[in-house]
Amino acid sequence: MVIVIATIRPARLVSFAQALARETGAAVRFEDRWSRVLASAKVEPPALVVLDEGLVEGGPMELARQLAHVNAAVHTAAVTPLSPAAFHVESEGLGILAPVPVEPSARDGAELAQSYRRLVQPQHLVSQGKP
């Protein structure tokens, strides 16, 4: 399983990425070219794409929209300064798993991993209390 973090500032997201990798068991890679993220979504889709602000091709919401047109099965999370209420309004209909703070910590990575696991984990295992 691969998680892609689309960002131009990988050094500032290292602890977030390490926690995300540790908690999901996924290989996490950074990508600064949106074209590569879209290309991989067609051929070998990542399990999750974390969309950071600052990519020249657009903001996280626009990029989530583009990704959904290419492969709607790829899960996304968006780095955003928006409040939870504003995020809900802005991301409505985009299927974004969760907002991520602009300066995400290891704890934020672990929390996103937990949200991701709840999403993809078979419901019968959740009801039985299994991880």
N, C-alpha and C positions, 0 to 999 in steps of 0.2 A: 504494500500500500504506500502511496506517495501523497504527500501534502505539499502544495506549492504556495509560497508566500510571494505575491507579486508586489515588489517594492523597489524603490531606488535607495533605500536606507537600511540595508541588511544588518549593518553593525549595531544599529539601535534596537534590533528585534531579536538578537541572539538568545537572550534568556527566555523570551516568549517562545521562540522556535524550539529550543531545547526541551522545555517543559511539554510542549505540544507533542514532540517526538517521543519523549519518555512515556507520557500518559496514553498515547495511542498505539505505540509500537511501530509507527510509520517512519519512513524516510522523509525528512523535510528538506526541501530545496528552495533556494531563493531564485527568483526570476525577475529581471528588470525590463524584459521585452514582452509587451502584451501579445505581440504576434506569436511568440513561442508558446505562451499559455494557451492561446486559442488553437494553435496547431496541435498541441498535445491533447487537448480536449477532444479532438476529432479522432486521434489515433490511439493513444494510451491515456485515457482520462485519469486525472488525479482524483483521489477520493474527496479532497477538500481543497479549495483555493481561498486563501486569505488575501483580500484586496485592500491594499494600502492606498492612502492618499498620495498625490504627487506624481503619479504616472502621467506621462505626456498625452497618452491616448484618452484620458478622461478620469473622472472621479469614480469611487467604488460603486456607486449605484448604476452609473452608465456602463461600467465594465461588467457588472453582474448581469445587466440586461443583454449585453453582447454575448456573454458566455452562455446564457440561457438559450439564445438562438442557435448556438453551435451545438451545445449538449446540455439539455436541461437536467440531466441526471447528476451533474457535478454539483456537489454541495459548495456553498460559499459562506464566507464571513466577511464583514466589512469593517475596516478601521475608520472610525468616525468620531468627531467631537460632539455629535448631536446628543441631546438628552434622549432617554428611552422613548418618550412620547413622540418627539420629532423624528427619531429613527423609525419608529413604527409607521408614521405617515409617509416618510420618504421611501421606505423600502417595501411598502405594501405591494403585493403581487410579484415581487422578485424572488421570493423563496429563500431569502438570506437567513441562514441559521442563527447568527448572533452578531451583535455589534462588538467591536474590539476597541478599547481606548487608544488614543493617539500615541501614547507612550506605554505600550503593553508590557507587563511584568511576567515573570514566571508563573505567578498565580493566575494571571489572565489566560496564559497558555493552558494551564491545567483545567481551568473552568471551561474553556472552549473545547478541550478534549472530552470533558465530561458531557457537554451538550451534544457533541458529535456521537459519542458512544450511545447515548440515550436514543438518538435518532436512528442509528443503524442497527442497534441490538435487537434481535428478535424479541417480540413482546412476551412470548411464553417464558423466556429466561428471566425477564424483568419481574414477572409476576411470581416466579419461584424464588426470587431474591438472589439470583446468580449474577456474577459480574459480567 
